[in-house]
Amino acid sequence: MIIAVLSRNPKLYSTRRLVEAGQERGHEVRVIDPMLCYMTIATQRPTIHYKGEELVGIDAIIPRIGASVTFFGTAVVRQFEMMEVYSINESVAISRSRDKLRSLQLLARKGIGLPVTGFANSTKFTKDLISLAGGAPLVIKLLEGTQGIGVVLAETSKAAESVIEAFRGLKENILVQEFIKEADGADIRCLVIGDKVVAAMKRQGKEGEFRSNLHRGGSATIVKLTPEERSTAVRAARIMGLNVAGVDLLRANHGAVVMEVNSSPGLEGIETATEKNVAGQIIQFIETQAKPGKTKTRGKG
Ligand code: ADP
């Protein structure tokens, strides 16, 4: 098959590993920067062009669309879908997962355990919002934040109020969340492919840090999941419509709660911590779903 990895940077670990794993399994793999693609939207024959060349003959794509380029990136994925090219994660699912509120609402509707979460547009009722989320300590998050930036722990209701007002004063959208203290600065990343968790790691924040992000100095170790945690992760990915997802769980007293579902999970941390060939499993999944010249993706809106 000819597989394209949509990625801005061929040197990134995840991109390199997907190329390597595809080649190992006998495929031709290309890295295409989605931001350099241009397209014609036509009823009869939609096309995608890249650096002066019309892209033809691609059987499957692996979108690795960064949060900052979601708008154009998902348009490129959608164009491939219009051309009946199989996308391991569909454009609608990627867009859905990028909207944190929408994602939490969808997961809640399907009965997935979540931290109690509140959000508001106005700061007029901040005190009430804080008490609805269970009162301090509370986690306040920027909706657009990544890598733990814009995630604040407010120990008191007064602090929570000030932080919320400051963020809203900057016109930032935020959510207010119950602090899962018993998670003890750790979260669990489950790498889901299809209906399986193929690898899982526990990320532990450095001493004194409640955020476990590896970018913030956290460390990762292999972890054994309970059957409930496995099924929660798989269900969360399915509800989002993602075939490949990084599902982040917090271990709360009443069981695991889902914090986030990521549509372009990084492979470096998880492959290193678990010594598993996750990239290879992504390629194998494509082999079962996409056939050369034939696809199951049908270019939905
Ligand atoms: P980002 O998407 O920017 O990484 P997250 O929402 O994943 O932000 O939060 C960053 C880290 O903060 C998480 O990995 C987790 O360790 C910690 N964290 C986030 N929300 C909570 C919460 N409600 N209770 C306890 N810890 C949390």
Boltz pocket constraint, residues with backbone or C-beta under 6 A from the ligand:
constraints:
  - pocket:
      binder: B
      contacts: [[A, 115], [A, 139], [A, 141], [A, 145], [A, 146], [A, 147], [A, 148], [A, 149], [A, 151], [A, 177], [A, 178], [A, 179], [A, 180], [A, 181], [A, 183], [A, 185], [A, 186], [A, 187], [A, 203], [A, 205], [A, 210], [A, 211], [A, 212], [A, 213], [A, 248], [A, 250], [A, 259], [A, 260]]
      max_distance: 6.0
